[in-house]
Every structure is written in C-alpha cells, then in structure tokens.
Amino acid sequence: MSIPQDDQKYARAILKAFYGQDVSEGIQINDRTIDIIGQMLEKAYSCTELIELVPRPVSPVGARPGVKWALRQIRKTGRKLLSNPNAEVSLTCKKVIALSFRGRLEMTGL
C-alpha cells in the first residue's frame, strides 16, 4: 500500500517526537513502519492514562499523608476517570516506548 504524503508527514512528526529529527529522517515510512507507530501510540495512550492516575506526593518522603490529602487525590482521580483522559504522552512512558520500539522501526527499511 502506498502511504499518502500527508500521512507520511504525520508519521514522521510522531517519530520526531519520540526520537528526534536525525533518527526520524533515517526511518523509511512504509506499511510496517505505520503498524509499529500505531503500536507505539496505543502503548503511549494506555501508559499515560495510568501515569496520570498516580497522585503526586506532597509530603516529605516517609511521611504519611492525611485523610484530607487522600480525599483530594480520590476526587481528582475520580474526575479524570469520569472525563476524557489527558491526551499528552507522559515523558516516562515516551522514553520506555521509544527504547522498546526503536530496533523494530529501524528494521522496517531493510
């Protein structure tokens, strides 16, 4: 299947977001690449949803937060679960996904 120019541009933009300009330009955009980018996005979305549910610590390390803090976190997390999750990719997720898929992406052009 021939990948339209606009779609190639979008795919390259995603690769650039994960790997930077130099790596993204060295990867051939073909059916296999598109499939792998789709897998990367699926993992990024699910990982980011889970990361966003983790409460941010507010107490010093080792200190136990109180009930008021716990209720605030429950409300905040509950609201996120009831509304659409944030579409941004967590930096932590992005790094892990980029590492795990880079070899496969580089092999798509061979």
N, C-alpha and C positions, 0 to 999 in steps of 0.2 A: 504494500500500500504506500502510496506517495503521501508524505506529510506536507500539508499546505504551509507556505512561508510564514503566515501569521502564527500558526501552531508551533512551528519550529522556533520562532522568536520567543513565544511564551515558555516553551520547554527550556530554552537556553537561559531565560531570565530566572527560572527556578533553579537550574544548575548553578548559575552565578550566585544566587542567594545561599546555596549550600556550600559551594566550593571556591568561589571567587572567579574573576574574569579569566585568568590563564587556563585553569582546568576546564571551565565551561566551554571555551573555544576549541579545546582539543578533543572534545567528545562528539562523535558523529550522531546526528539525530536521525533515528530510524525506528521501525516498529518495536524492536527490542528495547531501545532507549526509552521510548514512550511508556512501555509497560513497566519498566523499572522505576521511572519517575512517578508513575501512578502508585506503585507500591510504597515509595518513599513518602508521598503525600498522605496516603492512608495511615501509615505509621506516625507521621508527624501530627496529624489531627488527633488521633486517639491518645498519643503520648501527651500532647499539650493539654487536652481535656483533663487528664489525670493529674498533671503537674499543677494546673490551676486550682485543683481541689485541695491541695496541700496548704494548710494555714501557714502564714508567715509568723515566725517566732517574734514575740515582743518582750519576753522576759530574758534575763541573763541565762546563759547556759546552765542547766542543772536546776534552775528554779521552776517550780510547778505553777503554771498559770491558774488563775481562779475561775470560778463558775461564770462570772461576767464575761471574761475573755472567751471561754468556751462557747457561751451562747452567741456572742458576736460572730465567732467563726462559723457556728452552725447556721446562723441566719444568712451570712454572706455566701456560704457554700450552697445552702438550700436555694437561694435566689438564683445562683448560677445554674444549678441543675434544672430549675424551672424555666429559665430563659435560654436563649441561644448561647452556646459557649463562645468564648473569645476566639477569633479566627487566627490570631498570631501564633507563630510557632515558637515554643519555648526554646531558648538558647541551648539548654541542656539536651532537649530532645533532638534539636538540629545537629548538634555535634555527634551524638551517638548514631543517628541515622546516616549522616554523611560518611562516617567511617565505615559503617557496615555495608553501604551500597557502592562505594567508590570503585572497588575492583570490578564488580559486575558491570558498572557503567563503562569503564574503560575497555572491557572486553566486547562491548556491543559493536564497536567499529572494526573488529577483526574478522 
